[in-house]
């Protein structure tokens, strides 16, 4: 059973697609409107909906029915219940593929990439992934060290790239996603300049690393952060971060396409 059946109950409240990420996906896919795009690990369908609203046809694949039930219906989105490792899509049936911050939940990456290769025609695969080894160790990890430790278990970027290349025979590029300070999609590091966000239970509930963590450790971090924000200690230690408008915290678009 998908873990998101238990942790994804109100996911759509805080995981609102960011238009800058949507526009970058469209740029990297480089497909005409009316193309069919598969969204693998589509969650509550936020990015599927954004692409459909931009004129694309979307096959949204998601194992969690709890997540699917939160999706906004759209005539250009078809929903499929299934896993990345066994996509419920015919061979060569889509023009492009996206997967947004989902690959770390796939149970067999090699099989997932083989399935993407099977279902795509000759278009582009765009993944949004994460490698903390490229990240600055910002204040967030001082209060919630388990986030850093958890992320170190993710496959290094070069190993992800090698796996995709081997299983799709495509040319691979990694493009940094510099996180703006006002992201609407509140994934793990999105609040890097807004520490108060992590005090909100609904924000933490929308981040799998928090939802799956030891809750005693999470609460300890929340209490310490709340105290430091209240006393002004956080501003003394980390206030300089407010001078930044964007930051590299290890997020990467991975684009796989045929050599031109």
MARSE-939204 format. One record per atom (N, C-alpha, C): x, z, y. Coordinates in pm, whole numbers, padded with zeros to 5 digits, always signed. Atoms other than C-alpha are relative to their C-alpha. Layout:
XZY...
***
This chain:
+00085+00000-00120+00000+00000+00000+00088+00000+00125-00079+00005-00123+00128-00078+00349+00003+00137+00067-00012-00129-00070+00263+00227+00532-00086+00002+00126+00076+00004-00124+00072+00106+00837-00148+00032-00020+00136-00049+00024-00257+00190+00667-00013+00146+00039+00005-00142-00038-00161+00550+00739+00055+00025+00140-00060-00031-00130+00058+00532+01052-00046-00093+00112+00035+00098-00101-00102+00238+01232-00141+00011+00054+00142-00016-00033-00442+00386+01314-00036-00043+00142+00032+00034-00140-00423+00337+01693+00113-00080+00063-00120+00075-00036-00128+00102+01710-00022-00091+00121+00023+00101-00104-00292-00151+01941-00007+00059+00140+00012-00062-00132-00326+00104+02224+00131-00005+00078-00129-00008-00069+00045+00120+02300+00090-00121-00026-00082+00117+00032+00184-00197+02142-00065-00126+00057+00063+00111-00073+00059-00440+02404+00106-00108+00023-00103+00104-00011+00244-00775+02391+00050-00017+00143-00060+00021-00133+00484-00825+02681+00010-00150+00026+00007+00143-00028+00436-01162+02849+00139-00063+00004-00136+00055-00003+00813-01205+02893+00050-00030-00141-00036+00025+00140+00862-01175+02517-00079-00120-00052+00084+00114+00040+00571-01416+02460+00061-00131+00050-00056+00123-00058+00723-01673+02695+00133-00037-00064-00129+00028+00067+01065-01639+02531-00023-00056-00140+00033+00053+00133+00910-01693+02187-00038-00148+00009+00045+00138-00017+00741-02012+02311+00119-00091+00033-00120+00075-00038+01068-02129+02467+00089-00026-00122-00089+00013+00116+01265-02065+02147-00062-00085-00110+00068+00083+00101+01003-02224+01919+00005-00148+00037-00008+00138-00052+01000-02536+02139-00094-00094-00076+00102+00078+00070+00677-02669+01986-00112-00039+00095+00113+00038-00085+00388-02860+02144-00123+00086-00029+00126-00072+00021+00053-02688+02192-00078-00068-00111+00071+00053+00116-00171-02729+01890+00079+00014-00128-00082-00025+00119+00119-02655+01653-00049+00125-00073+00039-00116+00082+00056-02411+01367+00120+00094-00014-00107-00100+00006+00263-02093+01388-00044+00113-00093+00026-00116+00084+00279-01827+01119+00064+00123+00065-00048-00128-00054+00313-01470+01249+00009+00096-00119-00022-00078+00123+00467-01269+00963+00019+00148+00037+00004-00140-00040+00401-00895+00977-00067+00011+00136+00066+00019-00130+00150-00965+01253-00056+00128+00059+00050-00125-00054+00036-00604+01288-00144-00011+00044+00136+00008-00055-00270-00582+01510-00025-00134+00069+00022+00137-00047-00221-00943+01614+00022-00023+00147-00022+00016-00143-00107-00893+01970+00072-00128+00036-00076+00121-00031+00152-01170+01967-00070-00124-00054+00083+00111+00049-00075-01392+01755-00102-00040+00106+00101+00025-00101-00343-01357+02021+00062-00065+00124-00068+00057-00118-00098-01429+02303+00035-00146-00023-00034+00139+00030+00017-01749+02130-00127-00087-00008+00126+00074+00007-00342-01854+02055-00053-00029+00140+00045+00019-00138-00427-01805+02422+00083-00104+00075-00086+00102-00060-00138-02039+02505-00019-00137-00066+00033+00131+00056-00288-02315+02291+00053-00029-00139-00051+00019+00135-00126-02263+01951-00103+00045-00105+00078-00046+00115-00296-02226+01610+00088+00099-00076-00082-00106+00058-00181-01908+01437-00056+00043-00136+00029-00062+00128-00177-01798+01074+00066+00138+00001-00052-00136-00010-00139-01420+01101+00000+00064-00138-00016-00060+00133-00004-01255+00785+00036+00147+00017-00020-00144-00016-00030-00875+00760-00054+00073-00124+00049-00070+00119-00053-00642+00457-00100+00112+00028+00082-00117-00029-00233-00356+00635-00137-00040+00055+00136+00029-00050-00611-00389+00667-00034+00089+00119+00020-00089-00114-00605-00093+00907+00048-00068+00128-00053+00071-00116-00389-00298+01142-00087-00121+00033+00080+00120-00022-00595-00613+01095-00132+00031+00070+00130-00036-00058-00916-00432+01189+00007+00024+00151-00016-00023-00144-00773-00361+01535+00020-00129+00077-00029+00128-00065-00716-00730+01605-00121-00052+00077+00103+00071-00076-00910-00920+01868-00022-00135-00067+00030+00127+00067-01086-01214+01703+00023-00118+00097-00025+00121-00078-00989-01563+01822-00018-00118-00093+00031+00113+00089-01105-01897+01687+00125-00075-00046-00122+00070+00039-00746-02024+01672+00095+00088-00082-00080-00088+00087-00621-01733+01459-00070+00014-00135+00048-00028+00135-00666-01719+01080+00080+00116-00055-00067-00118+00055-00588-01387+00914+00017-00011-00152-00031-00001+00143-00423-01354+00573+00057+00138-00035-00055-00127+00047-00363-01029+00385+00111-00030-00100-00111+00030+00090-00019-01048+00227+00132+00050+00056-00135-00046-00034+00348-00959+00232+00093-00118+00026-00096+00104-00033+00643-01155+00366+00065-00060-00124-00069+00043+00122+00789-01176+00016-00086-00089-00089+00091+00082+00078+00484-01358-00120-00110-00052+00093+00091+00044-00106+00322-01543+00169-00120-00076-00058+00121+00068+00049-00038-01651+00105-00025-00130+00076+00007+00126-00074+00036-01988+00268+00057-00112-00086-00052+00112+00080+00088-02333+00111+00139-00044+00045-00130+00060-00033+00423-02511+00102-00013-00089+00124-00011+00089-00119+00521-02681+00429-00133-00011+00076+00133-00001-00064+00198-02577+00598+00003+00044+00147-00007-00046-00140+00325-02442+00934+00115-00070+00072-00101+00067-00082+00527-02586+01221+00108+00096+00050-00095-00100-00047+00698-02263+01326-00038+00136-00055+00023-00135+00051+00731-01899+01225+00057+00101+00099-00054-00114-00074+00766-01576+01422-00017+00126-00083+00015-00133+00058+00820-01220+01308+00060+00098+00101-00038-00085-00113+00833-00949+01574+00020+00143-00046-00036-00139+00035+01017-00623+01493-00069+00044-00129+00064-00030+00129+00891-00637+01135+00096-00007-00118-00085+00026+00117+01184-00740+00915+00055+00128-00063-00051-00124+00058+01305-00380+00873-00101+00067-00093+00100-00051+00094+00979-00313+00687-00015-00088-00125+00008+00086+00118+01022-00603+00443+00077+00067-00114-00066-00069+00111+01110-00473+00097+00104-00086-00070-00100+00088+00061+01314-00779-00009+00026-00115+00098-00023+00095-00110+01463-00969+00284+00028-00142-00051-00037+00133+00049+01610-01254+00080-00124-00078-00044+00123+00065+00046+01274-01328-00081-00088-00039+00120+00080+00029-00119+01102-01308+00259+00049-00126+00070-00055+00117-00067+01338-01566+00408-00022-00126-00084+00030+00114+00088+01292-01791+00103-00145-00045+00019+00141+00032-00021+00916-01772+00159-00022-00067+00135+00010+00067-00130+00955-01861+00527+00045-00145-00013-00054+00134+00019+01163-02160+00424-00099-00088-00077+00097+00074+00081+00899-02263+00168-00119-00048+00082+00126+00031-00068+00609-02257+00411+00016-00081+00128-00019+00072-00126+00768-02417+00718+00035-00147-00027-00034+00142+00012+00797-02792+00771+00146-00018+00043-00138+00013-00047+01103-02874+00982+00019+00071+00134-00004-00070-00129+01037-02638+01273+00092+00120+00001-00091-00110-00031+01197-02322+01402-00060+00134-00043+00036-00139+00031+01187-01962+01279+00061+00088+00109-00049-00092-00103+01215-01695+01551-00035+00143-00040+00020-00141+00032+01261-01329+01461+00045+00084+00119-00053-00100-00092+01287-01037+01699+00044+00117-00085-00058-00103+00087+01518-00790+01530+00081+00098+00085-00065-00112-00067+01742-00497+01614+00126+00037-00077-00121-00055+00061+02097-00384+01546+00060+00102+00096-00043-00109-00088+02187-00048+01693+00150+00000+00024-00146+00007-00017+02557-00129+01652+00036-00072+00130-00021+00065-00130+02519-00339+01970-00053+00085+00116+00074-00077-00100+02336-00062+02154+00090+00097+00076-00059-00112-00072+02443+00175+02426-00070+00126-00049+00061-00123+00051+02389+00529+02304-00060+00077+00117+00065-00055-00119+02145+00621+02578-00058+00139-00028+00052-00137+00005+01980+00957+02648-00101+00024-00112+00106-00013+00100+01698+00890+02401+00051+00062-00129-00055-00044+00128+01926+00958+02106+00056+00142+00008-00040-00141-00013+02041+01293+02247-00116+00092-00036+00118-00081+00031+01687+01425+02215-00057-00029-00139+00056+00041+00130+01591+01231+01904+00109-00068-00083-00113+00061+00073+01913+01180+01702-00044-00072-00128+00046+00066+00122+01708+01079+01397-00031-00148+00024+00025+00141-00032+01621+00753+01579+00128-00082-00021-00130+00067+00016+01992+00661+01585+00036-00008-00148-00036-00004+00142+02048+00768+01224-00087-00095-00080+00092+00088+00070+01740+00580+01106+00037-00147+00024-00032+00138-00034+01843+00263+01287+00130-00047-00064-00126+00038+00065+02191+00270+01131-00023-00049-00143+00031+00047+00135+02019+00205+00798-00050-00145+00000+00044+00139-00008+01895-00132+00926+00120-00091-00030-00105+00095+00034+02091-00433+00807+00072-00048+00126-00072+00052-00116+02369-00535+01050-00040-00143+00032+00044+00131-00045+02293-00845+01255+00069-00113-00076-00071+00110+00067+02564-01057+01092-00048-00017-00144+00053+00011+00137+02423-00974+00746-00140-00061+00001+00131+00064-00014+02072-01065+00863+00018-00151+00018-00025+00142-00029+02207-01396+00997+00046-00072-00126-00051+00062+00123+02396-01469+00674-00112-00022-00101+00113+00011+00094+02084-01402+00466-00094-00115+00039+00091+00106-00047+01869-01630+00682+00064-00137-00021-00070+00128+00012+02130-01906+00684+00003-00046-00145-00012+00033+00142+02176-01892+00308-00133-00045-00060+00130+00025+00063+01804-01902+00234-00086-00103+00073+00077+00102-00072+01684-02150+00498+00081-00126+00029-00090+00114-00028+01988-02381+00540-00013-00049+00144+00017+00038-00140+01922-02376+00914+00117+00053+00084-00099-00047-00098+02149-02331+01215-00056+00126+00068+00047-00131-00049+02127-01969+01338+00067+00035+00132-00052-00055-00126+02163-01830+01689-00058+00139+00020+00049-00132-00039+02134-01470+01809+00001+00008+00152+00016-00004-00147+02004-01425+02164-00041+00141+00041+00035-00138-00039+02008-01079+02327-00132+00006+00077+00117-00032-00081+01681-00939+02456+00036+00121+00086-00025-00110-00092+01767-00732+02762-00135+00062+00032+00129-00065-00018+01488-00475+02786-00025+00029+00148+00037-00038-00136+01320-00464+03129-00053+00143+00002+00038-00142-00011+01226-00121+03259-00150+00022-00015+00145-00016-00003+00852-00192+03256-00070-00075-00113+00060+00066+00117+00783-00335+02909-00139+00054-00028+00134-00045+00040+00418-00325+02805-00007+00030-00149-00004-00024+00144+00503-00332+02433+00092+00120-00025-00077-00125+00004+00610+00028+02375+00061+00025-00137-00077-00024+00123+00843-00009+02077+00109+00103+00029-00082-00123-00001+01118+00245+02008+00074+00028+00130-00083-00026-00119+01349+00200+02309-00062-00050+00129+00064+00062-00117+01096+00047+02551-00010+00095+00118+00009-00098-00108+01075+00370+02753+00134+00049+00049-00137-00043-00034+01448+00380+02825+00011+00052+00144-00004-00049-00139+01377+00434+03199-00123+00085+00032+00124-00075-00020+01046+00620+03150-00009+00112-00105-00008-00104+00104+01129+00938+02954-00132+00070-00028+00128-00071+00018+00784+01086+03012-00089-00067-00105+00082+00069+00101+00637+00822+02778+00012+00066-00137-00023-00056+00134+00791+00995+02476-00067+00136-00019+00076-00125+00012+00593+01310+02553-00143-00029-00048+00137+00036+00034+00272+01120+02473-00012-00027-00150+00014+00018+00145+00162+01151+02107-00039-00141-00039+00045+00134+00038-00007+00808+02111+00114-00101+00011-00117+00089-00010+00319+00642+02224+00088+00018-00123-00083-00026+00119+00516+00811+01945-00067-00053-00126+00073+00047+00119+00244+00720+01695+00012-00151-00019-00016+00145+00008+00297+00352+01777+00141-00046-00032-00141+00030+00032+00669+00371+01688+00026+00051-00141-00009-00041+00141+00732+00372+01313+00109+00104-00022-00109-00097+00019+01060+00565+01346-00043+00142+00035+00058-00132-00031+00869+00852+01508-00105+00038-00104+00112-00030+00089+00565+00825+01284+00047+00042-00139-00050-00029+00135+00775+00839+00966+00105+00111-00002-00107-00100-00009+01023+01101+01090-00049+00138-00042+00031-00143+00017+01039+01470+01008-00064+00048+00130+00075-00032-00121+00774+01592+01250+00051+00126+00070-00061-00118-00064+00949+01927+01310+00113-00043+00092-00110+00051-00083+01255+01739+01437-00053-00075+00122+00059+00074-00111+01039+01512+01649-00054+00097+00106+00058-00098-00094+00858+01811+01805+00109+00076+00074-00113-00067-00067+01190+01985+01878+00050-00086+00116-00048+00091-00104+01304+01677+02069-00099-00010+00116+00103+00009-00103+00974+01654+02257+00003+00123+00090-00003-00125-00078+00991+02019+02365+00122+00006+00091-00124+00000-00079+01352+01987+02481-00009-00100+00116+00014+00102-00104+01276+01665+02671-00097+00048+00108+00099-00049-00097+00968+01820+02836+00061+00106+00090-00062-00107-00078+01169+02124+02944+00101-00057+00099-00103+00058-00087+01453+01912+03085-00060-00084+00112+00068+00076-00105+01213+01686+03274-00060+00095+00103+00064-00098-00088+01034+01987+03417+00102+00071+00089-00102-00076-00075+01353+02166+03525+00087-00088+00089-00089+00090-00074+01523+01858+03665+00131-00026-00070-00125+00016+00075+01800+01879+03405+00018-00145-00046-00010+00139+00045+01717+01532+03270+00051-00089+00113-00042+00083-00114+01755+01378+03616+00147+00022+00034-00142-00029-00027+02089+01554+03666+00090-00073-00097-00084+00059+00104+02226+01425+03337-00010-00152-00005+00023+00142+00032+02071+01080+03314-00064-00081+00113+00075+00065-00109+01913+00994+03651+00058-00133+00043-00063+00126-00041+02164+00713+03713-00063-00121-00068+00060+00112+00074+01973+00503+03458-00108-00069+00084+00102+00058-00087+01710+00448+03728+00056-00110+00090-00061+00108-00077+01960+00218+03902-00003-00133-00074+00002+00121+00083+01924-00031+03615-00141-00058-00006+00131+00064+00017+01643-00285+03588-00018-00057-00140+00006+00044+00139+01730-00403+03236+00124+00051-00072-00108-00060+00077+01953-00290+02953+00005-00063-00140-00017+00049+00137+02096-00411+02621+00005+00121-00094+00003-00112+00094+01993-00162+02352-00002-00052-00144-00019+00049+00136+02060-00385+02051-00109-00092-00053+00107+00089+00046+01747-00604+02037+00049-00145+00010-00046+00139+00006+01810-00966+01938-00110-00092-00053+00075+00109+00059+01607-01281+01894+00095-00073-00095-00076+00085+00093+01731-01469+01588-00079-00129-00016+00065+00132+00011+01649-01840+01600+00066-00079-00111-00049+00085+00110+01684-02053+01285-00067-00136+00013+00057+00133-00015+01641-02427+01332+00095-00102-00063-00082+00109+00054+01765-02755+01188+00101-00041+00105-00101+00051-00094+02086-02888+01342-00053-00125+00068+00046+00118-00076+02004-03134+01616+00110-00107+00001
***
